[in-house]
Each structure stands twice: as structure tokens, then as C-alpha cells.
Amino acid sequence: MTTTATRPRITVRRVVFTLVLFTVTTLLFWVPFEGLFAASAEWPDPVRPVAAIVFVAAAITMIVLFTQRGSDRAARISQFLLGFVWIAFVWTLISDLVRLGMAVAGVENPFRSRFIAVLLAVLIVTVTIYGVYEAMRVPRIKRQDVTIPRLDPAFDGLTVAVITDTHYGAINRAKWSRGMVDAVNGLNADVAVHVGDIADGTAEQRLEQATPLGDVNTPHRFYITGNHEYYSNGQGWVDLMTRLGWKALRNEHVALERDGAKLVFAGVDDVTASHSGEPGHAADLTHALHGADSTAPVVLLAHQPSEIKKAVGAGVDLQLSGHTHGGQIWPFHYLVRLQQPVVAGLSRHSDRTQLYTSRGAGFWGPPMRVFAPSEISLLTLKAA
């Protein structure tokens, strides 16, 4: 008996996605091509035709490699191409304003057009190199005092090292991970928290990169899941972090005590957990705070800043989040802002509730950070 392979079912959603992907990819590559090899520049033959072939080949390569799921090599190449072409797209649009001004002033000619194209090429390469450097370096330390009116003086000066969005992935960053942990340990913090998105891939795939987290040396270590854990077996990451000595706050809380005073650290699963198919995983702030001392201030770990409305309703004093990467590659933060209430930093959302959003330690997708440097945050809690 022979069986025939079933073809993927053609749906409206699949067709729309394909059309959108084709349109976006075409724009991302066409705009830089026209900016660098504009017909008005009158490049000598065969510069423009050869460049067109190279750009088309790069676009096809990126799309094909994006379909090679499970291949780290394909991911490394396709993600770099995506970051590079995004930078080229953005800075080409900016250069087009210069060209427009020249055209309006009547001073544009082939030589000036070629000169601008050369400057644009140098700028694109420079920004790309800078972006890769910023992404691959050990994060800088960002220090921030946070005054919590309800904080008992016994906890005044307590320090919290915030790690988030390490995104261990296709590029092996085990050495980077070790350097990051050394930087955290150099802070001598009282509490360390990892606010989700440890990696892209399963715990087994990224074990070498994640293992150094077990050497974070603080009296207390708390971890919550981010949305990316749920792309690759979230429970596996919870189990690994537990073995590495981190307390996973899965819709639960822990109360720290000093001289009879209490400070509550609570954590919730990522808001996407309920749609992940992982049994028992779902964000539940009510359950996380059940039984907590109502007179004690609460520090809530919630991966996405968008959860701040729930935190305000529950009377949380400080929410710690990540997820945004500060936009990662300028000016992408404008798009992030459409989904999240805050992109980075400390913000107030009610008389009681504040939110600290970290730009994160790692990167997702393109190995680049442009005008959105990575960070390890050191928060010092202050009593009023």
C-alpha cells in the first residue's frame, strides 16, 4: 500500500501572509537598491544590472533561509540579512530627503547623486558594524534609584539586579553569558531577577549558553517566563532554571523579611502562556498575590510592560519588565510603542504603581542594537 504526502492546505490566511511577506521584503530591498544605484546617478555599465542581481539574490536567500526552521546556520545568515537591510532601508529613506532637497534646489546632477550614494553606503556599513558591536558586547550597568513610599526603612537601600531578554540563540554566546554573569556578580546585589525570554530554542539546545546563570551569586534569585520560552517548551526552561538555583515565580510570591518588615516579590507567567498549549501555564496575578501581606509593598515580575494595568488594579508598588529591547534597532521603537505602554526606563502609572522596563541584555533576530544599548539594571529601592 502506498501513501501520498498531503500538500499544505491553501488558506486565505496563508495567502495573505505570503503576499504581505513578499511586499515587505520587496520594499526592504528595493528602496536601498534605488538609493545606492539610482538611474539618475548614471553609473557606468554594468554596475546597476549587477547590483540588481545581487539584491534580488539576497532577498530570495533571506526568505528561503527563514523557512529553514531548526537550522542555526540558516538563522544566523537570514537574521543578519534582515538587520542589515532594515538599516539600509531606514538610512536610505533619510538620504532621500537630501536628494529631494537637492532636486528642489536644482543642484542635483549625476556626480552629486553618486557622491551621496557612496556616503550612504559608508553610513550603512558603519551603522551595521556599530550595531553588531553593541549587540555582542557585555551589557553596560544601568543604575536607577526607585523610591517606594510603602517600603519599610529596614529595606531602604536593597538592590535588585535585573536581567532580561538574554535570548540565547543561533549564535553561541556562552562566553558572553559568562561575562554577563561576572558583571552581575560584581554588583553585589541583594536580589537578582531574570524577567523572561532566556532563549530562542529549547533548554537542551541552549544549555551551554544558559548554564552560567547558575553562578549568579546573590542571596535571592527569582525567574519568570517570557513569551519566547513558550515557543520552545516553557516548562523545560522552568525546570532548568530551577536546577540552576533560581526560584521560578509561577503565579506565586515570596516575602523577604528584615527586622519584622516584609517585602513581597511576586511573579506571573507571560501573558501568552495560556495560548501556548503548555499544561498549567497561564498568567494569574490574583493567584500570585493570594495570601500576601496587604501592608507589605509588592515588586511584581511580569515580562511584558503591557501588564501594568493589571498591576495598578492589584495595588502593586513596582513592576519589573523587559520584552521591548528598547526598540533594538532604531527607529523600530516607534512600532514597539504601538503595542507596549513604555519602551524603556522608570515610569509612573498611578499614585502607588511604578514600572521599570529594561532594554534587556541580549537581542532577538538580527544580532544588532542601534541606539538601544543593552543593559543590566541595578535598582536601589528607597524608602520615602
N, C-alpha and C positions, 0 to 999 in steps of 0.2 A: 504494500500500500504506500503510495507516495503522497506527500503533503506539499502544498504550495504556501509560500510565505505570504502573509497578509500585508497588503500595502497600507501605509498610513492613511487614515481616513481624512479626506479633504473637508475641512470645515470653514465656515465664514471667519472664525477667529484665526485660524491658521493662515488663511489668505490675507486677511487684514494685517497680521503680524509680518508676513513676508513682504507685503507692499511697503509697510512703514520702515522695515529694516532696509529695504532696497533704497527707498527715498532718502533716509537719513545718511546711509553710507555714501550715496552718490553726492549729496551736498557736502559732506565732510571732506571728500577728496576733490570734488570739482572746484570748490572755492579756493583752496590753496593752489591748485594747478593753475587757475586763471590768474591768481595773484602773482605767482612766480614766473609764469610763462605766457603772459598776456600777448595776444596778437599785436597789440599796439606797440609792444617793445621791439617788434621786428627782429626777433632772434634769428641768427643765421640757421639755415637748414643743416642738419635735421634735428635741431635742438627740441623744438616744440613737439614733433611727432614721437620722438624717442621718450620725451618726458611723459607724454600721454600714455604710452605703452607701460611705462614704469608705474604710473599712478593707478592705472586700471589693474595691473597685476597685483599691486599692493592691496587694493580694495578687495579683489577676489580672494587673495590669500588670507586676509583678515577674516572674511566671512566664513571661508572653508574651515579655518583653524578654530573658529568659535564653535563649530559644530562637533569638534573632536573632544567630546566630554570625557573626562578621566585622564587626559594626557597633559601632564605638567609642561612638557616641552611646547606643545601647541598653545597652551595657556600663556606661557611666557612671551612667545612671539606675538600672538594676537593682542594681548593686553598692552604690550609696548606700542604696537602699531596704533591701537586705539588712542592711547595717551598722546602719542606724537602727532597724530592727525587732528586731535582736538586742539592742541596747542597751535598747530599750523592754521587751523580754521579760525580760531579766535584772533590771532595776531594778523592774519590776512585781512579780516574784516576791518581791523583798526587801520591797517595800511591803506585800505580802500578809501578811507576818509581823506588821507593825504592826497591820494590820486585825484579824488573828486575836487578837492580844493585847488589843485594844480590845473585841472581841466577848466574849472570855472574862471580861474585867473588867466587862462590862455597861455600857460607856460609849459604845458606838457609836450614832450617830444619823445622819440624812441630812446634816446640816451638817458634821459631822466627816468623813464619808465624802467629801463634795465637797472639803473643805479638803485632805485627803490626796491626792485626785486632782489638784488644782491644783499642789500641791507636787511630785507625781510628774511632771507634765507639764514643769514648770520644770527638774526634775532631768534628765529625758531630753534635753531640748533643750540644756542646759548641757553634759552629758557628750558629746553628739554634736559640739557646736562645739569642745570641748576635743580630742576625738578627731581631728577633721579638722585642727585646727591642728598637733597632734603628728605627724600623718602627712605633712603638706605642708611642714613646716619642714626646713631643712638639718639633718642628724643631728648630735647632740652628739658630742663626742670622749670615749670611754671609755678610760682608761689602765689598763694592767694589767701588772705585773711577773710574769714566768714564769721560775722557776728550773729549769734543765735540768742535772742533775748531770753528764751526759757532755759538756756544752758546753765546748769549749776556751776558756781565758781570752782568746784572740785575738778571739773573737766576743762577749765579755761586753759588754753594752750595745747590741747590734744591735737595731734597731727594725723592727717589721713593722706596716704599716698594713693592716688587714683591712676589705675592703669585701665585702658580700654582699647578695643579695636586693634589688637595685635595682628590679627589677620594673617597668621602663618599660612603660607600657601605654596604655590608652584616654585617660587624662588626659595631655596633653602637658606633660612636666616637663623640657623642655630647659634652662630657666633654673635649675631645681632641680639638675639634673645638673651644670651649670657651677659652682654654689655648692658642691656636694659635692666636686667635684674641687679647687676652690680650698682647701677645708678640709683635704683630704688633703695638698695641696702645702705647706700651712702647717706641717705636722708635720715636714717634712724627714726622712722615714723612709728607712731603707736599702733596704727591700723593701716593695713593695705587692702584695697578693694580692686577687683577686676570686674568691670561693668559690661562684660559681654563681647561677643564677636572675637573669640580667641583665634579662630582659624577658618579657612576655606578648605574643607576636607574632613575626613574622619579623624578621630583621636589616634587611631593606629597609623594613618598616613602621616600625620604631623607630630608624631611622638617626639622625635629628636628635637624639633624646634620648641615644643611646649615644655619639655622636661625641666629646663632651667627655672621655670616658675616655682618649682618645688623648693628652690633655695631662697625664695624671698624671706627675709629674716625680720619679721615683726611679731609682736605678741598676739595680734589678731589678723586673720586673713579671711576675707569674705568674697564670694564669687556669685554672679548671676549669669544667666544665659542671655545671649543676644540673638538677633534673627538669623545670623549665619550659622549658628550651631544647629539650627533646625533644618538646614539644607543637607546636613551630613551626620545624622544620628546624634541629636542633642543629649540624650541620656548617656551616650558614650563619653561625651565631654564632661558631664556632671560626675561620672564615675572616675574619670582620670583626674580631675581637679581634686576630688575627694582623696584619692590615693596620694596626691602630691601635697596634701596637708591643708587644703583650703576648705572652708566651711561653705557649702553651697546653700545659699538662702533661696529656697524654692517656695515662695509664698509663706515665708516664716520670718521670725525675728530673733535677735539675740540682744539681751540687755547687758551692757557693761556697767560695772559698779565701782564707785570710788567714794570712800568716806560716807557711805549711806546714800549717795546720789546715784541716779541712773541715767544712762544714755542709750537709746534704742537704735540698733542697726537692723533695718528690715530690707527684704529683697523680694522681687517678684520675677516670675518667668517673663520672657519677652512677650509682647502683645501678640506676636504672630504664632506663638506656641500652640494655641488652640486649633489652628488650621494645619498643623504640621503632621498630624497623624501619630504623634508620639503619645502613647498612653499616659494619662495623668499629668500632662504638661499643659498649662494654661495660666495666664496672668490672673491673680486674685488678690488684690490689695486688702480687701476686707479680711480674708483669711490670714494674710501676712501680719496684720496688726492685732488679730484676735488675742486677747489676754495681755496685751502690752499695757504698762502703767500709763494712764492717761496724763499724768503730771510730768512724765519724762519726755524730753524732746526726742524727735524721731528723725534719723537720717535714712532716707529711702534710696535703695539702689534700683534703678529702672533704666534699662538700656536706652530707650528712646525718649527724647525730651517731650514728645507729644503726650506722655503720660502725666504731665504736670497738672492737668485739670483734675485728674483723679486724686493726685497728691494734695492739691488745695482743698478738695472736698473732704479728705480724710484728716486734715489738720497736720499734715507732715511739715516739719520745720525746714528740712533741706533735702532736695532730691539731687542725686548724682547720676549723670547720664553721659552717653557718648554718641555713637551712631553717625553723627554728621560729618566727621573728619574735618570740620571747619570748611567744608566745601571741597577740600583736597586739591583740586586744580582750578585756579581762578579762570573765569568767573562763575564756576559751577555752583558757588554758594547761593547765588540768586535762585537757582532751581531748588536747592535744598530748603531754602526758606519758604517755599510754597507748601512743603509738607510738614516742616517742623517749626515750632514757635521761636526757637533760638538756634543759632548756628554754633556759637562758642561763648564761653565765659560765664560770669556770675550774673544772674538776673533775678528780679523780684516779681512774684506773681500774686501775692496777697500780703496782708499785714503780717502774716506768720510765715508763709512759704517762700523759700528761695530755691533757685535751680542753678546748679553748676554743670555746664556742658563742656566736656573735654574734647579737644580736637583729635584725641586718640594718639596711640603710639605708632601704629603701622599704616598700611594703606590697603585699599581694595582695588582690584583690577590693575590699571596702569601703575607701574612702580614709580610714581611721580607725585610730588607735592609742590604746588606753585602758589606762593603767597598764603599758605595754610600750613605752617610748620607743625610737625608732630610734637607731642608733649607728654611728659609725666607730670601730673599735677600734685603739688603738695599743699593741701588745705590746712590751715591752722584755725581751729574753732575758738571763738572768743565769746566770753560771757558778757552780757550787757553791763 
